[in-house]
Amino acid sequence: MRLALAAAASGRTDEALRILRAVAESDAQPGPNDPRQQARLLGSAVIARLLAASPNDAVQTEALTRQLKQLQVLQTPGRLYVLTWESLGDALGIVTPAGDVVDAAGLGLYAVSSPELSLSALKALVRVRNERASAERVHFRLHELVFDGSHFQVQVVAGEVG
C-alpha cells in the first residue's frame, strides 16, 4: 500500500487506485487491521481529491462516483471522514467522542464515520498523537464523504498540525 501512496503523491493516481483496488480485492482476515478496508479508505481519499478538483466535469464526476461506490466505504446513507497525511513517521488522529474509527497511522490514514461535527470543526480537532523529535508541522488532508443512498458529495480541506 505504501507503493500506492507514493504513486498518489507523485500524481500517478491511476496507478495508485489500481494497486489499492488489488489490495481491496485480495484475501485477508477481517479485523481491525484488515488491509482491504484500509485500501478502500485510502482509495476513497484519492477519489475524493479527484472529485473535489473537477466539480464541473460531469463525465469525470460520474466515473469517479461510480468508482467510489464500488469501494463500498459507505453502503448506506451516512458520513465518513478520512484523514490522510504523507509524513508516515507521525501519527495523527481526530479527537472526537463518537463514531467508528479506523486507525492506520503507519499508512497515514485515520478514518471516522458518523461524527456529529462539521468538517471545519473536525479539522480543528486534528492532533499529533505521537512524540516527535522534529518541530516541523505535519500537513494533512481531511476528506468528507457524504452518501445519501444514491449520490456522493465530497469536500477536501488541507491543514497542518504540530
Secondary structure, DSSP 8 states (H G I E B T S, - for coil): -HHHHHHHHTT-HHHHHHHHHHHHTS----STT-HHHHHHHHHHHHHHHHHHH-TT-HHHHHHHHHHHHHHTS-SSSEEEEEEEES-TTS-EEE--SSSEEEEEGGGTEEEEES-SS-HHHHHTTEEE-S--S----EEEEEEEEEE-SS-EEEEEEEEEE-
